[in-house]
């Protein structure tokens, strides 16, 4: 990566048109930002710069703020480039001022949550040098559950307006009637606490829907861009796909997977820090080891990404099947997915390696192929 990659990225952004160019520009930007950010972390730690800073700022919070500010400055450049790509491909509808406010909110959130996490981890390192990673992992497992619970009521509304759809709206009536019918045949179907319109359209041209929350905050959110652009049959099929995640307890499954992965991450991080820090003269529990800790977590995250994506794709396939079976036809979901792909400028048939490594959802081509196969199998019986 380097000057040539930047030039290629720029060329794509300047001359690109369709979904393929959009996907390529995004991939190149991810590769570029990943290389620069990981490279910067490695340089900062292994050059001794982190040790130097740690000696001058021995408190965890002072080090974190200075180090974090530098890291965020680098990230901001890539966020800016990401916005330029969105504008070029006509996906962006957000003013510069609104984008800047979102960046500031994200920064405040990262600073607050990040500082809390880092203070906790380094306190555990000092008080329990052998088992800090196990305690930290336990803390993160609780944190994941908490975030999944408060996400739709506290975090999402920070960035998007959300509106509970009323019983007097025909669309909501239809979706709740579908849900009630399914609940009548399956009393074990967990409760759903509302359907929300997600005001995505003032910021993006994209459309989406999702199942979010845990327990009392469990809800389906559907973007206004999807509601405006799709016929009711397709919205219903997408809604049933989300109910498929609800029936299969996919949010809990995801949390379980994430918790298992983070156990491995903390364990490996403790081992790497224990092996590397003494050689560089830094104590593991000194905050100067933070760049190495983030580096290890980032590399493990990247290494485990294909496994994580494979796990999520399996859940997506099951949710698609649930929609096919519930409606007795695959057509409305396939039509809805095709419409979503067009709106989101999604790469319909990416190379297989790309889908395997990078896609959290099966590609549209794969989903359509599966739907057609389902139609054929069920037409014969
Ligand atoms: Zn899904």
Boltz pocket constraint, residues with backbone or C-beta under 6 A from the ligand:
constraints:
  - pocket:
      binder: B
      contacts: [[A, 241], [A, 242], [A, 245], [A, 315], [A, 316], [A, 319]]
      max_distance: 6.0
